[in-house]
Amino acid sequence: PLVWFHSWTLCGRCAKPVLPLSSELVAEHQVNALTSFIPTRQPERLSIMNMNLQGGATQRAQRPNAGIDVSKEHLDAFWAQSMLRLGNDASGWKELTAKLQADAVDLVVVEATGGYERGVVVALQAAGIAVARVNPRQTRDFAKSLGVLAKTDGLDARCLRDFADVVARHKDRAKYITPLLDAQRELLSSLMTRRRQLIDMHVAESQRLHQADARAAKSIRSVLRLLDRQLAEIDRDIDQHMDRHFKPQRKLLESVKGVGTVTTLTLLSGLPELGTLRRKPIAKLAGIAPLAHDSGKFRGQRHIWGGRPGVRSALYMATLSAVRYNPVIATYYQRLLAAGKPKKVAMVACMRKLLTILNAMLRDGTAWDALKHDQAPRQA
C-alpha cells in the first residue's frame, strides 16, 4: 500500500505528522518506510510529488497565478511571493507583463474599474497571458468569506491572487476568461458611452431651464444648442462606424419589429457575447433571468437582478414597442396575462423571449422569421 499524505512517526500511542523526506518512502509500508529512513541521505524536494488522500501520487506542476489591483495612477500586483507597484501606463504595463511572463504566470485576475483596467488587460492578452476581468462585488465577497475585512491596495491584490487560484482550477474556467478585446467594438462602446453622457447633460440642462431666470435661461439655451450639435456629430460617427464594421449584424437585428437603432447599438456595444452563448447564459448576462431563492422547505419568489443595466434598459424599451407592434411578442404577452401573470412578470418574460430570438438570429445569421418564432411555449 502507498503512504498517506503524511508519513507518521510513532511515539507510544501518539502519532506526529511529518513530511516524507525521501523518495524511497513513497510506495513503502509505514513501518518499513520509517525503519529504512537514513538521516544522512540528502532529502528530496517535496514539490515534485503530491500525494492525494487515497494514497496515489500526482505530478505537481501548477503555475502561479496573479492578482492586480487597478487604480487611476498605479497597479498593485501580487503573484507567488512577489509584490509590485507600477504606474498604470504603457511603461508599467510592459514591465509587469515581462515579469509575469518570466515567472510563467498562468492566470491574472483584475477587477472592472470603469475602464482604468483596459490598458493592462490588452497588454497581458497581447503577451498570451489569460486574464479574467471580474465584478468587484464578487471579489469583495470572496475576501469577506476568507475573513479579510480590511481593505488596502496590497490586501486587494493578494485577495485577487487567491481568487485567481480558485478560478484557475475551476471546472468551468473558460467561462471566466475575458475574451480578446475587439478594437472596433471597443471604439463603438466608447462612442455609445459618450452619447449617453451627452444625453444626460442635455436632460439636466433642459430640466434647469424651467426654473431659470432670463439671464440663466440664455446660458442654458446656448449649452443646449452646443449639446445638440455634439449629439448630431457623434450620431454620424456611430452610423459610419456601424456601416463599416457591423453592417450585417445591424441589418439582422433591425429586421425585428420593436428593435430600433438605439437598441441595436446598445446590444452590439454592451453585449458582445450576443450570438455566441446559449439562451440561459445570455439572459443572465443581460440581467433578465429569474433566479431562485430557496432554502430547505422554503420556496421564495424568483427575481431578476445583476447583469448589465444598460442592456436591460434597452431591451425593456424595445419590448414596450414589441408587445404592441410585433405579432409574436404581442401574442406571447397576451397569453401570459391571460394565464394570470402580473404585467411586469409578463414584460420581463417577453424581454427574455426577444433576447433569445435575437441571440439565435445572430448565431445562425438569419433574418427575422415570424413563422419560425411564433411557437407557443408548453409552460408560461
VENNORVEN-V910129 format. One record per residue. N is the residue number from 0. SS is DSSP state (helix for helix, strand for strand, loop for the rest). NEAR is the number of other C-alpha atoms within 10 Angstrom. D_FIRST is the distance of its C-alpha to the first C-alpha in Angstrom with 1 decimal. Layout:
n=N ss=SS near=NEAR d_first=D_FIRST
n=N ss=SS near=NEAR d_first=D_FIRST
This chain:
n=0 ss=loop near=10 d_first=0.0
n=1 ss=loop near=15 d_first=3.8
n=2 ss=loop near=22 d_first=6.7
n=3 ss=loop near=18 d_first=9.1
n=4 ss=loop near=18 d_first=12.6
n=5 ss=loop near=15 d_first=13.8
n=6 ss=strand near=21 d_first=12.8
n=7 ss=strand near=19 d_first=14.5
n=8 ss=strand near=14 d_first=17.2
n=9 ss=strand near=13 d_first=18.2
n=10 ss=strand near=8 d_first=21.9
n=11 ss=loop near=6 d_first=23.0
n=12 ss=loop near=5 d_first=22.2
n=13 ss=strand near=8 d_first=21.9
n=14 ss=strand near=11 d_first=19.1
n=15 ss=strand near=10 d_first=20.1
n=16 ss=strand near=11 d_first=18.2
n=17 ss=strand near=11 d_first=18.5
n=18 ss=loop near=10 d_first=17.7
n=19 ss=loop near=21 d_first=15.5
n=20 ss=loop near=18 d_first=18.2
n=21 ss=loop near=18 d_first=16.8
n=22 ss=helix near=14 d_first=15.1
n=23 ss=helix near=12 d_first=13.6
n=24 ss=helix near=18 d_first=11.4
n=25 ss=loop near=21 d_first=9.6
n=26 ss=loop near=15 d_first=6.4
n=27 ss=loop near=15 d_first=6.8
n=28 ss=loop near=14 d_first=6.2
n=29 ss=helix near=19 d_first=8.9
n=30 ss=helix near=12 d_first=11.6
n=31 ss=helix near=10 d_first=11.4
n=32 ss=helix near=18 d_first=11.4
n=33 ss=helix near=16 d_first=14.4
n=34 ss=helix near=8 d_first=16.2
n=35 ss=loop near=13 d_first=16.0
n=36 ss=loop near=14 d_first=17.5
n=37 ss=loop near=11 d_first=21.0
n=38 ss=loop near=9 d_first=23.4
n=39 ss=loop near=6 d_first=25.9
n=40 ss=loop near=9 d_first=23.7
n=41 ss=loop near=9 d_first=24.7
n=42 ss=loop near=12 d_first=22.2
n=43 ss=loop near=13 d_first=20.9
n=44 ss=loop near=11 d_first=22.1
n=45 ss=helix near=14 d_first=19.7
n=46 ss=helix near=9 d_first=21.7
n=47 ss=helix near=11 d_first=20.4
n=48 ss=strand near=15 d_first=16.9
n=49 ss=strand near=15 d_first=16.2
n=50 ss=strand near=18 d_first=12.9
n=51 ss=loop near=13 d_first=13.4
n=52 ss=loop near=11 d_first=12.8
n=53 ss=loop near=10 d_first=10.2
n=54 ss=loop near=16 d_first=8.0
n=55 ss=loop near=15 d_first=9.7
n=56 ss=strand near=17 d_first=12.1
n=57 ss=strand near=11 d_first=15.7
n=58 ss=strand near=10 d_first=18.8
n=59 ss=loop near=12 d_first=21.2
n=60 ss=loop near=10 d_first=24.7
n=61 ss=loop near=11 d_first=26.6
n=62 ss=loop near=13 d_first=30.3
n=63 ss=loop near=19 d_first=32.3
n=64 ss=loop near=26 d_first=34.7
n=65 ss=strand near=27 d_first=38.1
n=66 ss=strand near=29 d_first=40.6
n=67 ss=strand near=27 d_first=44.4
n=68 ss=strand near=26 d_first=46.9
n=69 ss=strand near=24 d_first=50.2
n=70 ss=loop near=17 d_first=53.7
n=71 ss=loop near=13 d_first=57.1
n=72 ss=loop near=10 d_first=57.3
n=73 ss=strand near=16 d_first=53.8
n=74 ss=strand near=25 d_first=50.1
n=75 ss=strand near=22 d_first=47.3
n=76 ss=strand near=27 d_first=44.0
n=77 ss=strand near=26 d_first=40.6
n=78 ss=strand near=23 d_first=37.4
n=79 ss=loop near=14 d_first=34.5
n=80 ss=loop near=7 d_first=36.2
n=81 ss=strand near=9 d_first=39.6
n=82 ss=strand near=15 d_first=42.7
n=83 ss=strand near=14 d_first=45.8
n=84 ss=strand near=16 d_first=49.2
n=85 ss=strand near=15 d_first=51.4
n=86 ss=strand near=17 d_first=54.6
n=87 ss=loop near=19 d_first=54.5
n=88 ss=loop near=15 d_first=56.5
n=89 ss=helix near=12 d_first=56.1
n=90 ss=helix near=11 d_first=55.3
n=91 ss=helix near=16 d_first=52.7
n=92 ss=helix near=19 d_first=51.0
n=93 ss=helix near=14 d_first=51.0
n=94 ss=helix near=12 d_first=49.6
n=95 ss=helix near=22 d_first=46.8
n=96 ss=helix near=20 d_first=45.9
n=97 ss=helix near=14 d_first=45.6
n=98 ss=helix near=12 d_first=43.4
n=99 ss=helix near=22 d_first=41.0
n=100 ss=helix near=14 d_first=40.9
n=101 ss=helix near=9 d_first=40.2
n=102 ss=loop near=13 d_first=37.1
n=103 ss=loop near=13 d_first=36.0
n=104 ss=loop near=19 d_first=36.3
n=105 ss=loop near=19 d_first=34.9
n=106 ss=strand near=23 d_first=36.8
n=107 ss=strand near=30 d_first=39.8
n=108 ss=strand near=31 d_first=41.0
n=109 ss=strand near=27 d_first=44.7
n=110 ss=strand near=24 d_first=46.8
n=111 ss=loop near=17 d_first=49.9
n=112 ss=loop near=16 d_first=52.8
n=113 ss=loop near=9 d_first=55.9
n=114 ss=loop near=12 d_first=55.8
n=115 ss=loop near=18 d_first=55.1
n=116 ss=loop near=20 d_first=51.6
n=117 ss=helix near=16 d_first=53.0
n=118 ss=helix near=13 d_first=53.6
n=119 ss=helix near=23 d_first=50.1
n=120 ss=helix near=23 d_first=48.5
n=121 ss=helix near=18 d_first=50.6
n=122 ss=helix near=16 d_first=49.8
n=123 ss=helix near=21 d_first=46.0
n=124 ss=helix near=17 d_first=46.1
n=125 ss=helix near=13 d_first=48.3
n=126 ss=loop near=14 d_first=45.7
n=127 ss=loop near=12 d_first=43.0
n=128 ss=loop near=18 d_first=41.2
n=129 ss=strand near=22 d_first=40.1
n=130 ss=strand near=24 d_first=42.1
n=131 ss=strand near=23 d_first=41.8
n=132 ss=strand near=18 d_first=45.1
n=133 ss=strand near=17 d_first=44.6
n=134 ss=loop near=12 d_first=46.8
n=135 ss=helix near=14 d_first=47.3
n=136 ss=helix near=11 d_first=47.0
n=137 ss=helix near=11 d_first=43.4
n=138 ss=helix near=20 d_first=42.3
n=139 ss=helix near=16 d_first=44.3
n=140 ss=helix near=13 d_first=42.7
n=141 ss=helix near=16 d_first=39.3
n=142 ss=helix near=21 d_first=40.3
n=143 ss=helix near=12 d_first=41.6
n=144 ss=helix near=10 d_first=38.3
n=145 ss=loop near=10 d_first=36.7
n=146 ss=loop near=9 d_first=39.4
n=147 ss=loop near=14 d_first=41.4
n=148 ss=loop near=12 d_first=45.0
n=149 ss=loop near=9 d_first=46.8
n=150 ss=loop near=11 d_first=47.9
n=151 ss=loop near=10 d_first=48.7
n=152 ss=helix near=17 d_first=48.4
n=153 ss=helix near=19 d_first=45.5
n=154 ss=helix near=17 d_first=43.6
n=155 ss=helix near=24 d_first=44.2
n=156 ss=helix near=26 d_first=42.9
n=157 ss=helix near=25 d_first=39.7
n=158 ss=helix near=26 d_first=39.3
n=159 ss=helix near=30 d_first=39.9
n=160 ss=helix near=26 d_first=37.2
n=161 ss=helix near=22 d_first=34.7
n=162 ss=helix near=21 d_first=36.1
n=163 ss=helix near=25 d_first=35.6
n=164 ss=helix near=21 d_first=31.9
n=165 ss=helix near=12 d_first=31.7
n=166 ss=helix near=21 d_first=33.9
n=167 ss=helix near=24 d_first=32.1
n=168 ss=loop near=10 d_first=28.9
n=169 ss=loop near=12 d_first=30.8
n=170 ss=loop near=8 d_first=30.4
n=171 ss=loop near=10 d_first=34.2
n=172 ss=helix near=12 d_first=34.7
n=173 ss=helix near=13 d_first=37.4
n=174 ss=helix near=11 d_first=39.8
n=175 ss=helix near=16 d_first=39.9
n=176 ss=loop near=18 d_first=40.8
n=177 ss=loop near=15 d_first=44.6
n=178 ss=loop near=15 d_first=46.1
n=179 ss=loop near=12 d_first=48.3
n=180 ss=loop near=14 d_first=51.6
n=181 ss=loop near=11 d_first=54.5
n=182 ss=helix near=10 d_first=57.5
n=183 ss=helix near=15 d_first=60.1
n=184 ss=helix near=18 d_first=58.4
n=185 ss=helix near=15 d_first=58.2
n=186 ss=helix near=14 d_first=61.9
n=187 ss=helix near=24 d_first=62.7
n=188 ss=helix near=21 d_first=60.7
n=189 ss=helix near=13 d_first=62.6
n=190 ss=helix near=19 d_first=65.9
n=191 ss=helix near=20 d_first=65.1
n=192 ss=helix near=15 d_first=64.2
n=193 ss=helix near=15 d_first=67.5
n=194 ss=helix near=19 d_first=69.3
n=195 ss=helix near=12 d_first=67.9
n=196 ss=helix near=13 d_first=68.9
n=197 ss=helix near=17 d_first=72.4
n=198 ss=helix near=16 d_first=72.6
n=199 ss=helix near=12 d_first=71.5
n=200 ss=helix near=15 d_first=74.2
n=201 ss=helix near=20 d_first=76.8
n=202 ss=helix near=12 d_first=76.1
n=203 ss=helix near=12 d_first=76.3
n=204 ss=helix near=18 d_first=79.6
n=205 ss=helix near=16 d_first=81.0
n=206 ss=helix near=12 d_first=80.3
n=207 ss=helix near=14 d_first=82.0
n=208 ss=helix near=17 d_first=85.0
n=209 ss=loop near=9 d_first=86.1
n=210 ss=loop near=10 d_first=86.7
n=211 ss=loop near=13 d_first=87.9
n=212 ss=loop near=10 d_first=91.5
n=213 ss=helix near=10 d_first=93.5
n=214 ss=helix near=8 d_first=92.5
n=215 ss=helix near=12 d_first=88.8
n=216 ss=helix near=17 d_first=89.0
n=217 ss=helix near=13 d_first=90.4
n=218 ss=helix near=13 d_first=87.4
n=219 ss=helix near=19 d_first=85.0
n=220 ss=helix near=14 d_first=86.7
n=221 ss=helix near=11 d_first=86.4
n=222 ss=helix near=16 d_first=82.7
n=223 ss=helix near=19 d_first=82.3
n=224 ss=helix near=12 d_first=84.2
n=225 ss=helix near=12 d_first=81.9
n=226 ss=helix near=17 d_first=78.8
n=227 ss=helix near=14 d_first=80.3
n=228 ss=helix near=12 d_first=80.7
n=229 ss=helix near=16 d_first=77.2
n=230 ss=helix near=19 d_first=75.8
n=231 ss=helix near=11 d_first=77.9
n=232 ss=helix near=12 d_first=76.7
n=233 ss=helix near=16 d_first=73.0
n=234 ss=helix near=15 d_first=73.3
n=235 ss=helix near=12 d_first=74.8
n=236 ss=helix near=13 d_first=71.9
n=237 ss=helix near=18 d_first=69.4
n=238 ss=helix near=15 d_first=71.3
n=239 ss=helix near=13 d_first=71.5
n=240 ss=helix near=17 d_first=67.8
n=241 ss=helix near=19 d_first=66.8
n=242 ss=helix near=13 d_first=69.1
n=243 ss=helix near=11 d_first=67.6
n=244 ss=helix near=13 d_first=63.9
n=245 ss=loop near=17 d_first=63.3
n=246 ss=helix near=13 d_first=66.2
n=247 ss=helix near=13 d_first=64.3
n=248 ss=helix near=19 d_first=62.1
n=249 ss=helix near=19 d_first=65.2
n=250 ss=helix near=13 d_first=67.0
n=251 ss=helix near=17 d_first=64.3
n=252 ss=helix near=26 d_first=63.9
n=253 ss=loop near=17 d_first=67.7
n=254 ss=loop near=14 d_first=68.2
n=255 ss=loop near=20 d_first=67.0
n=256 ss=loop near=19 d_first=69.8
n=257 ss=loop near=22 d_first=69.0
n=258 ss=loop near=21 d_first=67.1
n=259 ss=loop near=17 d_first=69.5
n=260 ss=helix near=12 d_first=69.4
n=261 ss=helix near=12 d_first=67.9
n=262 ss=helix near=22 d_first=65.1
n=263 ss=helix near=21 d_first=64.3
n=264 ss=helix near=23 d_first=64.3
n=265 ss=helix near=21 d_first=62.1
n=266 ss=helix near=23 d_first=59.5
n=267 ss=helix near=20 d_first=59.4
n=268 ss=helix near=21 d_first=59.2
n=269 ss=helix near=21 d_first=57.1
n=270 ss=loop near=17 d_first=54.8
n=271 ss=loop near=16 d_first=53.8
n=272 ss=loop near=16 d_first=50.8
n=273 ss=loop near=23 d_first=53.4
n=274 ss=loop near=20 d_first=52.9
n=275 ss=loop near=14 d_first=49.3
n=276 ss=loop near=13 d_first=47.5
n=277 ss=loop near=14 d_first=47.3
n=278 ss=helix near=19 d_first=49.7
n=279 ss=helix near=13 d_first=47.5
n=280 ss=helix near=13 d_first=46.2
n=281 ss=helix near=22 d_first=49.8
n=282 ss=helix near=23 d_first=51.2
n=283 ss=helix near=18 d_first=48.8
n=284 ss=helix near=18 d_first=49.8
n=285 ss=helix near=26 d_first=53.5
n=286 ss=loop near=21 d_first=52.9
n=287 ss=loop near=27 d_first=54.2
n=288 ss=loop near=23 d_first=51.1
n=289 ss=loop near=18 d_first=51.1
n=290 ss=strand near=14 d_first=48.1
n=291 ss=loop near=12 d_first=46.7
n=292 ss=loop near=11 d_first=47.0
n=293 ss=strand near=11 d_first=45.2
n=294 ss=strand near=8 d_first=43.3
n=295 ss=loop near=5 d_first=42.2
n=296 ss=loop near=6 d_first=45.3
n=297 ss=strand near=8 d_first=47.5
n=298 ss=strand near=10 d_first=48.7
n=299 ss=loop near=11 d_first=50.5
n=300 ss=loop near=10 d_first=52.9
n=301 ss=loop near=12 d_first=51.7
n=302 ss=strand near=13 d_first=53.2
n=303 ss=loop near=15 d_first=53.2
n=304 ss=loop near=14 d_first=52.5
n=305 ss=loop near=12 d_first=51.3
n=306 ss=loop near=16 d_first=51.7
n=307 ss=loop near=15 d_first=54.5
n=308 ss=helix near=15 d_first=57.8
n=309 ss=helix near=16 d_first=60.1
n=310 ss=helix near=22 d_first=58.7
n=311 ss=helix near=24 d_first=58.8
n=312 ss=helix near=14 d_first=62.5
n=313 ss=helix near=19 d_first=63.5
n=314 ss=helix near=27 d_first=62.0
n=315 ss=helix near=20 d_first=63.8
n=316 ss=helix near=16 d_first=67.1
n=317 ss=helix near=21 d_first=66.5
n=318 ss=helix near=28 d_first=65.6
n=319 ss=helix near=16 d_first=68.8
n=320 ss=helix near=17 d_first=70.8
n=321 ss=helix near=23 d_first=68.6
n=322 ss=helix near=21 d_first=69.1
n=323 ss=helix near=14 d_first=72.8
n=324 ss=helix near=13 d_first=73.1
n=325 ss=loop near=16 d_first=70.0
n=326 ss=helix near=14 d_first=70.3
n=327 ss=helix near=22 d_first=66.6
n=328 ss=helix near=27 d_first=65.7
n=329 ss=helix near=17 d_first=68.8
n=330 ss=helix near=15 d_first=68.1
n=331 ss=helix near=22 d_first=64.5
n=332 ss=helix near=23 d_first=65.9
n=333 ss=helix near=15 d_first=68.5
n=334 ss=helix near=16 d_first=66.0
n=335 ss=helix near=19 d_first=63.8
n=336 ss=helix near=16 d_first=66.8
n=337 ss=helix near=10 d_first=67.9
n=338 ss=loop near=10 d_first=64.5
n=339 ss=loop near=11 d_first=65.2
n=340 ss=loop near=16 d_first=63.1
n=341 ss=loop near=11 d_first=64.5
n=342 ss=helix near=13 d_first=66.1
n=343 ss=helix near=10 d_first=63.6
n=344 ss=helix near=15 d_first=60.7
n=345 ss=helix near=20 d_first=62.5
n=346 ss=helix near=21 d_first=63.3
n=347 ss=helix near=20 d_first=59.6
n=348 ss=helix near=22 d_first=58.6
n=349 ss=helix near=26 d_first=61.2
n=350 ss=helix near=27 d_first=60.0
n=351 ss=helix near=26 d_first=56.6
n=352 ss=helix near=19 d_first=58.1
n=353 ss=helix near=22 d_first=60.2
n=354 ss=helix near=22 d_first=57.3
n=355 ss=helix near=18 d_first=55.3
n=356 ss=helix near=20 d_first=58.2
n=357 ss=helix near=24 d_first=58.7
n=358 ss=helix near=22 d_first=55.1
n=359 ss=helix near=18 d_first=55.2
n=360 ss=helix near=20 d_first=58.5
n=361 ss=helix near=18 d_first=57.2
n=362 ss=helix near=14 d_first=53.9
n=363 ss=helix near=11 d_first=55.9
n=364 ss=loop near=13 d_first=59.0
n=365 ss=loop near=14 d_first=61.3
n=366 ss=loop near=17 d_first=64.4
n=367 ss=loop near=17 d_first=65.1
n=368 ss=loop near=13 d_first=65.6
n=369 ss=helix near=13 d_first=66.8
n=370 ss=helix near=8 d_first=66.1
n=371 ss=helix near=9 d_first=62.5
n=372 ss=helix near=13 d_first=61.8
n=373 ss=loop near=13 d_first=64.1
n=374 ss=loop near=10 d_first=61.4
n=375 ss=loop near=11 d_first=61.3
n=376 ss=loop near=8 d_first=57.9
n=377 ss=loop near=5 d_first=56.7
n=378 ss=loop near=5 d_first=56.2
n=379 ss=loop near=13 d_first=58.2
